[in-house]
């Protein structure tokens, strides 16, 4: 089902319009200060066309005000790969997410200004009523977590520092304070859920697929809903595998209109292979997670992935065991059940919608993938650390087990492998990185400051060509057109 994307945009202005599309997709909340001072003006210029195209193509709703642009995305799956981050780039833990939610609730009861200590006391009063949470301002650990939540809001303009310092308060709340101005409009934009939440009994009810068009909505509405879901699947994931989708969704993934719409909307290209389809973002214009990339974890993951891919290509008596991968519906069920354990047991209604629509399920034909064991992975990571450890960060070089876990998490997030009990399954996209080579090149130390230990850098790996026409390809630095996950989504 094709749509008339960017219908009112001239050829000369199309690149500028696509830049605005990528901006709002990457930053679901845009304010006068976030992500920068010019982003809001860029989006507001194209607001009417953006609202129309984002709804028609993806089912996303764009809400603009004088000081905000808020994208309400439709969610089809649970995704832990785009968390809220603190200023140091570390993901929020459960405590920080809880403090952020309670801070938003508390700010609704305050006036135009609030002192940090006063806000902390209000959040602490609410946190004490939640078993296992609490907020003790006498504990540095709790203060740091609370300040991370407040800083997240400050970065987006919901709070403006008028006086004092949050960092100083976190060090010594008895001797320091911080005063903030509260921006009600941005607070409203942040706390704007797409669904009524109080009666939900499962996180599945938050998903768009759980409340998609029913048979009573008519066949055309159903086709439109599936077409939007197919485009979202390609847009928000490194690759969309046909084997992981039902027949109707696969039909939309194979349709020429999908590639035409996404290419004209985002300015990126679509690449098809026998097993799936990927949106190519080789320049990183829309990608929030690049791969391959610099850093110890990304380099170790690339080298480990190359070794898994080599094993997966073996045939005959040396071929690895092949096992089926969990379907999208099965992965959703596992994640949802884990989250649902934290829901309160009482005061809720029965489940409002079906857990998973039938068309979320994979085809009945089982697809098998090469399997490698956990012990094999540990051995390969030790080998990688011994060979390339001079270019790795010292803390990870000395802890191969932690490096392995983080590398596997990254490969899993990129849809290169899927983790299963006892090991991992190699997915077709991993063949893109078969034959990777790397070298550690010694740096020349400065004469004035000789290092205490040899310095080295792991040079970028050389990528192999795609293994063949049956392998779904991805760019060298592709993470699909992922949108950073904020609580403002």
N, C-alpha and C positions, 0 to 999 in steps of 0.2 A: 504494500500500500504506500504509494508515493505521496509526498506533500510538496507544496511549492515553497521551498526554503529560500529565505532572503529575497522574497519576491520584489520588495520595494527598494532593493539595494543595487546601485549601479556597479558596473564592472570596476570602475576606478575606486570605489569605496568599499568593495567587498573585503579586501584584506583588513581594513580598519574595523569593519563589522565583525569579522571572524575573531579579531583580537579581543573585542568586547565580549564575544561569546565565551572564549577561553577564560577570560578574566572572571566572569561571573560563575562559570562552572568550577573553576579552581577555588574561588573564595565565595562560599554560599552566603556570607554576610559581608557586605561592603559598606563602610562608613566614611566619614570625612577624613579619618586618620588610618583606616585599615582597608586594604593592605598598604596603601600609601596615600598621599594627598591628592593624586590625580585620578585614581581608579573610579571614584564615584562619578565624576564628570564624564568619563569615558562611557560608563554604562548608561547613565541618564540620557546621553545623546541618542542612543539607540534603543531606549526603553520600550517603546511601542512595538518595534519589530522583534526585539528580544522576547517580549512577553508572548507574542503570537507564535514564534518559531519554537521556543522552548516547550510550550504546551503542545503544539501540534506534533513535533518530532519525538519528544521524550516524555511528555506528560508532567513536566515540571512547571511550577507556578512561580513567577517572578513578581514580587511586591516591591514597589519603589515609593519612597517618601522624599521629603526635601533633604534628609540627612542619611538615608539608608537605602540599600538595595538588598533585598532578602530573597534568596532562592529556596523555595520549598521543594525539595526533591522527593520523588517517589522511590521508595526502597523495596527491592524485591528479595533481598537477602541480608543476612547479618554479616558484617565485615569488621574485623578487628585490626585491619592493617592501616587505618588512618585515624589514630587517636588524637585527642587534644594534647598539646605539648607545652611544657614550661619553657622559660627563657633559655634554659640550657639545652633544649631540644629533647628532653626526656619525656616519654609518654606519661600521661596522668595515670595514677593508680586509682583504686576504688575509693580511697579516702579523699583524694583530691576531687574526683567527680562528685562525691557526696557533698563536700564543702561548697563546690561551685553551685550545685542545685540549691542548697540551703541559703547560700549568699544571695542568689537571685530572688528567692522567696522573701528573705529578710529585707532586701532593698525595696521591695514593694510596700513595706510598712514604714519606710523612712521618708524624710523630707528631701529638700533639694541638696543638702549636704549631710555627710556622715563621717564621723571619726573612725579610723580603723579599729581602735580598741573597742568602741561602742558596737561596731558591726561584728567584731569577733565575739563579744559577749552575747549578742542576739543569736548568732549562729550556734554558739556553744549551748545555749538554752534549748535549741531545737535538737542539736546533735545528741544531747544526753538522753533524749527520749527514744533514740534509735539504738537498739541492742548491738554492741560491738563497735560503735562509732565513737561518739564523744569528741569534745574538743577542749583540751586543757591548755590554756594560754601560758601556764607555767612550764610547759614542755616545749622545747625547741623544735622537736619533730612535728608536733601539731601546728605550731606557728608557721613553720616553713610551708607545710601543705596548704594552710589557709591563705598565706600570701601568694602562693602559686595560683590559686583560684581567683583571688582579687586581681592579680597581674594580668591574667587571661582576659578579664573584663576590661581592664585599663587599656590593654593593647587594642581593643576593638572600639574604644571610645565610650563605653557604657559608664565608666568612671574616669574622672579627670583629677589628677593630683593637684590640689590647691596649695598644700603646705605640708612640710615634713617629709618623711621618708619611710616607705614600707620596709625596706631592708634594715633600717635602723630599729624600727619597731620589732622586727623579727629577732634581732639580736638582743634587745633589752626593752620590753614593753613598759617597764617601770620608768624609764628615762627618755623614751622617744615616742612619738605619735605621728600620725599622718591624717590629713584631712582631704576628703574627696568631694567633688561636685558630681551629682548623679544626673545622667542623661536618660530621661524617661523614654524617649523615642527609641533609642538604641536598645534599652532593656526590653521594651515590647517586641522589637524585631528579633532579639535573641530568643526570648521565651515565647515562641509562636508555633506550637506543635500542629502538625497537619491533621491530627486525629484527637478526639476526646479521649482522655487517658484514664479517667478515674475508674471506669468499669472494665478495663481490660484485664484478662486473667492470664495472658500469655504474650510474650514478645512477638509471636507470630502475627498477632492482630495489628501490629504496627506496620506490617509489610503491605505494600501495594498489591502483591499477588494474592494476599489473603482476602481482599475485598474487590477483586477485579470484576469486570462485567459478567453478569450471570446470563443464562440463556434468555431470560425475560427481557434483557436489554437489547436484543436483536443481534443478528449475525454481523452487521456492519460494525456495531460498537465492539463486539468481541474481536473482530479482526483488527480494529484500531488499537485496542488494548494490547493485543499480542504483538503488533508491530512496534508499539512504543517499548514494550518490555524487551524485544529483541535488540532495538537500538541501544537501550540502556545497558544491556548485557555486554555489548561490544564496547560501548563508551567507558564503562566503569571497571573493566577487567582487562588483564594483560592479553587474554585470548578467550574466545568463546568456542568451546568444543562442541561439535555437533552431537557427539555421543552422550553429552551431559544435558541435553535438552529433549523435550518431547517432540512429536512429529510436527505439530502446528508451529511451535516456536522455531524448529529447525527450518521449516519452509520459509519463514520470514527472514531468518539469518542468511539463507541462500539467495534471497530475492535481490535483483540488481538495484532496486530502489533504496535499499538500506545503505549500500555503499554511497550512492549518489547523495542521499540526504545528509549523512554524517560528514562526508567530504565537503559539501558546500556549507554546512553549518560551522564546522570547526577549522577548516583549512588543512586538515590532515588527510592522509590517504589510507585506504583500506586494502589489506592484503589477504588473499584467500589461499588456503591449502586444503588438501583432502580431508584433514581432520577438523579444521576449524577456520576461524576468521579473526583477524586482529586489526585494531586501529593503530597505525604507525605514527609514533611521535619521536622521531629520531633527534629533533632539535630540543626536546624537553620543554616545549612551549606550554603544554598542558599537563605534563607528568609531574606528580608529586614524589615519586619514588623511582629513581633511575637505576637501570641495571643493564650491563655492568657499570660499576661506579668505583670511585676511590674509597679508601678505608679498609680496615682489616676484615671486617665481616663480609663486605661485598666481594673483595678479592678472594677470600677463602671460599665463599659460596660459589663463585665462578669456577675456581679450580676443582672444587668438589663436584660440581655439576658436570664438568667435562669428564671426570672419571666415571660418574654414574652413567653418562651417555655412552661412553665407550663399552661399558659392560652391557648396557641395554642393546647395543648393536650386534652382540655376539650371536652366532647361530650354531646349530648342531649340538653336540654334547656339551659345549661350553656355554650354551645359551642360559640365561637366568630363568628362574621360575617366573611365570606370568600369572598375575592375579587381577581380579576386577577392582576398580577404584570405587569408593563410595559415591553415590549419585548426589546431585545438588540437594535433592529432598532429604537424603539421609544426613548430609552434612548440616543442613539447616536444623533438622530434628535434634541432633546432638548439641549444637550450640544453643538452641532455644531451651532445651531441657536444663542445661547448666544454668542459664540465666533465670529460668523460671523458679529455680530452687530458692532464689532470693526474694520472691514475691511474698507478700503477707498472705496467710492462709485464710483469713476471714474477711468479710465485708466486700466481697466481689461477686459479680454475676457469673452465670455460665459463659463458656466461651462463645464469643459473638460470631465467629466465622469459622470456616473449615480450616484445619491446620495447614494443609498444603493442597493447592489445586492439582488436579490430575495432570494438567499439561506442564507442571513443574517437574514431573518425573521423567527419567530418562527412558529411551526406547527399551523394549524388552530384550533386544539383542545385547548380550553382555560383551563389553570391550575389555580385553585383558592387557595389563601393562607389566613391564619388567619390574621385578621385585629385588631389592637389595636389603640385607639385614642390618640391624643396628650395630652388630659387632663389626661387620665389614665397613660400615661408615666410620666407626671409631678408628679403625686401623688406617683408613685412607686419610682421615683428618690428622692423625699423628704423623703420617708420612708427609703431608702438606706442610705441617708446622715445622718439621725437621728440615725440609728443603727450602721453605720460603720464610721461615720464622724471623729472619733478620729484618724483613720488611714489615712485620706485624707489630701492632701495639704490644707493649711489654705485658700488660695485665692479661690479654687474651693469649699471647704466646705461651704464657705459663699455665694456662687453663684450657687445654684442648677440648675438654668436655663442654665447657660453656661456649666456646667458639663454635663447636659443632651444633649445639642447640640453636644458636643465633643464625648460623648459616642455613640450617634446615628450615628455620622459620622464614627466612628471606626467600629461599627457593620455593617454599610452599605458597607464600604470598604472591609470587610471580607466576603461579600456575605452571611451574616447571616440574614440580613433583607434588605428590600428595602423601602426607604422613599417615601411616597405618600402624597398627600394633606390630611390634617387632621389627620395624624398618620403614622403608619408603618405596613408593611406586614412581617410576620414571614416566612422565607424561610426554606426548609428542613434541611439544615446544622445546624441550630440553635438547633435542637434536641440533638445534640452532647453534649450540655452543660446543659441539663435538670438535675435538682437535685443538682446543685452547692450549696455548703455550705461554709461559711467563718466565721472566728472569729477575733476579735480584741484582741490582746495580749498586755498587758501593759509591757512597757520596764522599767527596773529598773534604775532610774536616778543616775548619779554619785553624790557622796557626796560632791565633791568639787565644782560642778557647777550645783545646782538644777535648773531645767527648770522653766521657767515662767508659763508654762502650762503643763498639763499631756502629756507625750509622749506615742505614741501608734503606732503599725504597723499592717496593715491589712495582715494577713497571707494568703498565696496562697490558692485559693479555691480548693475544692475537686471536681474532675470531675466525672460526672456520666458516666456510660457505654452508648454506643449508644442505642437509644430508640428501635431499632428493625431493621430487615433486610431491611426495606424499606427506611431507613434514610441514606443519603450519609455521610460518616464519614470524619472527619478531625483530624489531630493530635492535641495534647494539645497546641502546639505552632506553628500551621501551618498558613502560609499566602501564600501558594503556592510558586512556585519558582519565585517570583517577582524579577525584576531587578530594582535597584534604578533608578529613573528618573533623568537624567542629561540633560542639554542642549546639551551635547556631544553625545546624542543618535542619 
